[in-house]
């Protein structure tokens, strides 16, 4: 027993492979049992990783919103500058 209950199935043995497949399909498996397979420390690491991803996504969303705002302000200022330059009278020469 290396990592819990394991099975070694020969490569070209369809009978053993069929039996293993049947056993896996008949074993009830819930989401909780999948997460508990790694132990409680695995769950804590998983939850911490998800929380880090959420925090990172929030930071990225805030940065994108700032960039969108800067882009809109730049567009508006450029439009105003173009209008002001077009309305100038006189000559630079």
LUMSE-681647 format. One record per residue (C-alpha): residue number from 1; x, y, z. Coordinates in steps of 0.5 Angstrom, whole numbers, plus 2048, in hexadecimal, padded with zeros to 3 digits. Each point is the difference from the previous one (the first is absolute). Layout:
N
{k:NUM, x:X, y:Y, z:Z}
...
This chain:
93
{k:1, x:800, y:800, z:800}
{k:2, x:804, y:806, z:7FD}
{k:3, x:7FA, y:806, z:800}
{k:4, x:7FA, y:7FD, z:803}
{k:5, x:7FC, y:7FA, z:7FC}
{k:6, x:803, y:7FF, z:7F9}
{k:7, x:800, y:7FB, z:7FB}
{k:8, x:805, y:7FE, z:7FB}
{k:9, x:7FD, y:7FD, z:7F9}
{k:10, x:804, y:7FD, z:7FB}
{k:11, x:800, y:804, z:7F9}
{k:12, x:7FC, y:7FA, z:7FC}
{k:13, x:7FB, y:7FD, z:805}
{k:14, x:7F9, y:802, z:7FE}
{k:15, x:7FD, y:7FC, z:805}
{k:16, x:804, y:803, z:806}
{k:17, x:7FF, y:807, z:7FD}
{k:18, x:7F8, y:7FF, z:7FF}
{k:19, x:800, y:7FD, z:807}
{k:20, x:803, y:807, z:802}
{k:21, x:7FC, y:804, z:7FC}
{k:22, x:7FA, y:7FC, z:803}
{k:23, x:802, y:801, z:807}
{k:24, x:802, y:808, z:7FF}
{k:25, x:7F9, y:801, z:7FD}
{k:26, x:7FC, y:7FC, z:806}
{k:27, x:804, y:804, z:805}
{k:28, x:7FC, y:806, z:803}
{k:29, x:804, y:807, z:7FF}
{k:30, x:7FE, y:806, z:803}
{k:31, x:803, y:807, z:7FF}
{k:32, x:802, y:800, z:807}
{k:33, x:804, y:7F9, z:800}
{k:34, x:804, y:803, z:7FA}
{k:35, x:802, y:806, z:804}
{k:36, x:801, y:7FC, z:806}
{k:37, x:805, y:7FB, z:7FD}
{k:38, x:805, y:805, z:801}
{k:39, x:7FF, y:801, z:807}
{k:40, x:7FE, y:806, z:804}
{k:41, x:806, y:804, z:7FE}
{k:42, x:7FF, y:7FF, z:7F9}
{k:43, x:7F9, y:803, z:801}
{k:44, x:803, y:806, z:803}
{k:45, x:805, y:801, z:7FB}
{k:46, x:7FB, y:7FF, z:7FA}
{k:47, x:7FB, y:805, z:804}
{k:48, x:806, y:805, z:801}
{k:49, x:802, y:7FF, z:7F8}
{k:50, x:7F9, y:802, z:7FE}
{k:51, x:800, y:806, z:805}
{k:52, x:806, y:802, z:7FD}
{k:53, x:7FD, y:800, z:7F9}
{k:54, x:7FA, y:804, z:802}
{k:55, x:805, y:805, z:803}
{k:56, x:804, y:800, z:7FA}
{k:57, x:7FA, y:801, z:7FB}
{k:58, x:7FD, y:806, z:804}
{k:59, x:807, y:803, z:7FF}
{k:60, x:800, y:7FF, z:7F9}
{k:61, x:7F9, y:802, z:7FF}
{k:62, x:801, y:807, z:804}
{k:63, x:806, y:801, z:7FC}
{k:64, x:7FC, y:7FF, z:7F9}
{k:65, x:7FB, y:805, z:803}
{k:66, x:805, y:805, z:801}
{k:67, x:803, y:7FF, z:7F9}
{k:68, x:7F9, y:801, z:7FD}
{k:69, x:7FF, y:806, z:804}
{k:70, x:807, y:803, z:7FD}
{k:71, x:7FE, y:7FE, z:7F9}
{k:72, x:7FA, y:804, z:800}
{k:73, x:803, y:806, z:803}
{k:74, x:805, y:800, z:7FB}
{k:75, x:7FB, y:7FF, z:7FB}
{k:76, x:7FC, y:806, z:802}
{k:77, x:806, y:804, z:801}
{k:78, x:803, y:7FF, z:7F9}
{k:79, x:7F9, y:801, z:7FD}
{k:80, x:800, y:807, z:804}
{k:81, x:807, y:802, z:7FE}
{k:82, x:7FE, y:7FE, z:7F9}
{k:83, x:7FA, y:805, z:800}
{k:84, x:804, y:805, z:803}
{k:85, x:806, y:800, z:7FB}
{k:86, x:7FB, y:800, z:7FB}
{k:87, x:7FC, y:806, z:802}
{k:88, x:807, y:804, z:801}
{k:89, x:801, y:806, z:7FB}
{k:90, x:806, y:803, z:7FE}
{k:91, x:807, y:7FD, z:7FD}
{k:92, x:806, y:7FE, z:803}
{k:93, x:804, y:802, z:7FA}
